[in-house]
Amino acid sequence: MTEAELAALADEIAERVRAGAGRRAGRGGARFAGRGARAASPPAAAAGERPVLRVEPGAPGAAPRAALSAAAPSSADRTAADIAWRGPAPLKAAWTEAAGPRRVADFVDHTLLKPEATAGDIDTLCAEARQHRFAAVCVNPVWVDRCAERLAGSGVAVCTVIGFPLGANTSRVKALEAQDAIGRGATEVDMVAAIGRIKGGEWAAVEDDIRAVVDASAGAGERGALVKVIIESAALTQDEIIRTAALAREAGADFVKTSTGFHPAGGATRAAVRLMRLVVGDELGVKASGGVRDCQSALAMIAAGASRIGTSSGVGFASCLGPGPLALAELLKHPHAHAAGCTSSACATAGGQDY
């Protein structure tokens, strides 16, 4: 499908989802009104308008690698400067040239979800996150307390996973799991949607499942937690991706996320990220996760509209692209051209494939 056809389909299905949510709100009261008080996100587009991607990845070419627009700060403690740079609210909207330069580390959720991860591995993860000032670490729930302790005062968020990796827990269990994690220091939760319900077309159950975690997260801890909804996009049709992303928006989630990284169908693709961004506009963030292992695939995802990258390769990205704010425009137009100028092994596996 063309971009225009995808946008039209996204509009049509999102409108049907909104109409269905409105009918349910009339029967169920304020429960389906959403979490307006939580919104640190930008206002919705005017009626009849749809936010569109303003940055498109270009074809592979020989464009020169963009230079860093600024050197790294010399101060040993750059946390305050980073928080001021990123702002107090999580970055959700797709990057545009109007947003100005941004560090690649600002996009990274530094991730370690292997079941065999040890306490020492988690300590290393947190030390790397502090050093590179990533947006967040993402760990299994058992490690939340440890990460919260080691990242206190760093500006790095503590993210954990809920209903992971199958999404097949009951909604009550997911909600309790979120409350427990937030009570122990998590500030972001990545919940796995009810994938079987999505494939079965049980859309009311899908929305209720997401909303249960959204409501639990809003009421837990001092300030609640940001909610990302993992939809396992590689296992879904275009229609299912659109419907699920639209329901996540209606249910009050903060982000939609492509993948757990554990599903045999695969991980993030540029097409799925672009489609999800078309559905949610700039109201929600889009997180690309699963198989994003090199700089150029990360740049391709950002160009498609991702505002977060879930990866275990963030240190390679930061080492290769540098610690300072990047002039992203050329890098995003020609992500494949970056490999020739790579200064680390972070792009060695890319091989120019289509992401």
N, C-alpha and C positions, 0 to 999 in steps of 0.2 A: 504493500500500500504506500501511496505517496504521503508526504508530511501533511498535506491539506486533508487527505482522506482520513488519516489517523486523527487529526484534530477534530474533524467533523464527527467521527465515531466516538471520540472521547467526550465531546460536548453532549452528544445524544444520550450516551449511557449515563454520564454524570447527572444529567437532568432527570433521567428516570430514577436514579438512586435518590436524588434530592426530593423528588415528588413522593417516592415511597417512604422516605424518612419523615416527610411532613405528615403523611397519613397516619403513620405510627405514632407520631408525637400527639396527634389529636386524640388517639385512643389511650396513650400511655402517659400523657402529661409531660412534666418538665424533664423527665429522665432522658428524653431524646432531644433535648435542647442544645447539647454540646457544652463544652467547657470554655465559654467565652472569657471568663476571668483569667484563664491560663495563658491567653494569647500574648506572647511576646513577638508573634509573627506579624508581618506587614498586613495592612488592610486588604480585603479581597478586591478584585478588579471590579470596575463598574459593571452594571447590568449589561449583558450582551457582549462584553469584552472577555477575552481569554488571554491570560498572560502566555506569551509564547517564548520559545527559546530564541535568544538573540545572538547566541554564539554557536556556530555549527563547525564540526570538525571538517577540515579540508581534506582533499585527496592527498595520498602520499606524494611527497615531492622533495625537492632539494632545498627547501627554504632554510636559511641559517637559523641556528639555535639562538633564541632570545637571551640577551644578557640580563643578569640580575640588576634590578633598578636601584638597589641599595645594599650596602654592606651590612653584615651582622652587627648588632650593637656590641660595644666593647665591654659593657658592664657584666659582671659575673652573675648578677641577679636581674634577669630580664622579665620576670613574671609580670610585674606591674605594667611594663610597657606592652607586653603581649595582650594582657587583658584590655588595655586601652585601645590597642590596635583592632582586636576582634570585636570589641564592644561587650556589654554585659549580657546580651542575649545570644543564644546559639545561632549560627549562620544557617539560614534555611533556603533562601532564594538562590537560583542559579547565578553563577558569576557572570557579570558583564563588564565591558571595559569601563563603564561608568562607575563601577565599584572600586576601581583602582587596583594597584598591586596587592598581592596577597601571598603569604608564605605557603608552600605546599603542605607544611606541617599542620596548618590550620584546618586542612581537610581530613586529616588522618585520625581514625579510631585505631590505635595500636592494639592489636588483637592477639590473644592467646587463649584458645578454646580447646586445645588438645586434652583429652582425659588424663594423659600421663604427666601433665604439667606439675611441677613440684613448687614448694614454697620458694626455693632459690630461683626458679624460672620466673616466678611472679615478681620477685624483688628486682631481677634484671629488667623485666618489662617496665616496671615503674621507674627505675633509674633512667632507662632510655627515654621514657615519656617526659620526665623532668628535663633531661638534657635538651631534647629537641622541641619541647613545649607543644606536644601534640594536643589535638582537641580533647581526646579521651583515651583511656585504656578500656578494653572490652574483655571481660573475663567471666568464667563460670561463677555461679553464685557463692560457692564455698570460699572464694578468694576476695570477696567484697570488703570485708573488714580489714584485711591486710593492705589492700590497695588504698582504701580510705585513709589509713594511718600513714602510709608512705607518701601519699600525694597531697596531704593536708597543706593548704596554703600555696599550692603550686599553680593553680588555675587550670589543671588538667582534670577533666571530669572522670568519674568512676561509672562505667557502664557495665551492666550485666545482662545475661540472656534469660528469658522466661519461656517455659514450655519448649525448651530446646532439646533436640533439634527437630522434633516431629510435629509439634503444634497440636498434639493429640490429647493433651491433658484437658480436664474439664475447665470451664471458665472460672469456677470458684477456686480451683487449685492455682491457676495462673494468677488470679488476683491476690491470693494469699502469698504466693511466691514473690510477687512484686512488692507487696507491703513489707515482707520480711527483709528483702534486699535493701529497700529504701531505708528501713529502720536501722540497718547496719552500715549505711553510708553510701549506697548507690544514688547517683544523681541522674542517671539515664538508664532506661530499661528497653531492651530489644526483644519484643515478644514475637513468637512464631504464631502466625494466624492459623486458623483451623483449616489446614490444606484440604483435608477430605471433605469438609463442608463446602469449600469453594468448588472443588471438582464436582460435587453433587448438586451444585446450584442452590444450596440452602442459605440464601443471602441474609435472611433475618438472623439466623444463628451465627453467621460470620460477623455481622455487625455487633450483635450482643456480646460475642466473645472479645472483640476488640474493646468495646465500651467498658466491659468489666475491668480490664486492666487499666484503661484510661482513668476510670473513676477511682480505682484503688490507688493509683499513683498520685492522683491529685490530692487525696486525703491522707497520704502517708508522709512521715517526716515533717520537718519544719516548713519546707517549701514545695513538697511534692517532687516529682521527677518527670523528665522529658520521656515521651514514649515513642519508640520506633516500631513499626509493624513490618515483620519479615513475611513476604508473600510467596517466596520460592518461585520467582518469575519464570525460570527455565522449565518448570513443570506445568505452566499455565498457558492457555491460549491468549491471544490479544484481548479478546472480549473479557476473559477472566481477570487479566491484569488490570484492565480499565475499571471493571466493576469493583474489584477488591480495593484498589487505590482510592476510588471515589468513596467507598464505604469507610475506609480509614479516615478520610477527611471528615466525613459526616459524623463519625464517632468521636472526634476530638483529638486524634493522634497528632503528633508533632512531625513525624517523618514516616515515609514508606521506605522499605529496604528490600533489595532484590532477593537476597539468598542467605541461607545459613552457611553455605560452603560445604555442607555435608551431603547434599542430595545428589544422587547419581545422574540426574538430568543436567547438572552443570550449575554454574554460578552466574555472575553478572554479565550482561551484554550491553553494548552501547544502545541497541534498539530498545531494549526493555527500559533502560534508564530514561531515554528520550520520551518513550510512551508514558511512563509514570510521571515525568515532569509535565507533560501536556495535560494530564488529568488534574494534578494537584496545584498547578500554577506555581506561584511563589509563596503561597500560604503555608505550605509544608516543605520540609526538607526531603531530599532524596538521597539515600545512602546506597552506594554500589559496593557489594561485598560478594566474595567468592571468586577466586581466581585472578584477582587484581594484584599481580606480583612484580610488575616492572613499571618504570616511570611513564613510558609511553601509553600503556594501557590505562594507568591512572589519569593521565592527561586527557585521553579519549573519553573517559567517563565524566570528567569535569566539563569537557566541551559539550557532552550530551545533556548536562544539567545536574550532575551529582554535586551535592554540597557537603557530603561526607564520603570517605573511602574507608571501608573496613578491610584491614589488611595486616598481615604479619611482616610486611616488607617496608613499612614506613621509614625505618632507619635508612634503608637503601635509597628511598626517594629523597629524604632530607640530605643525605650525604652527596647524592648526585646533583640535585638541583640547587642545593645550598640553603643556608639558614635565613637568608634575607628575603624581603618581599620580592615577588617575581612580577615582571611584565608578562602576563599570561597570554595576551592576545595572539602572538605569533606561535607560542608553544601549543596553544589549543587548536589553531588552524592547521598545524602540521605536526601532530604528535609523533608520527613515525620518523620524522626527520631528526628527532632528538637523539636517536640511538647512536648516530655517527659521532656525536659530541659527548656521549656519556662518560662521566669521570669515575664511575664505579661499575660494579658488576650488576647493578640493579636493572639494566635493560638487556642483559645478555640473553635472556630466554625469549625475548619478544619475537624476533624473526619476521616482523612486518605482518603478522596475522591480522585478520579483521576481528575486532573484539565485539 
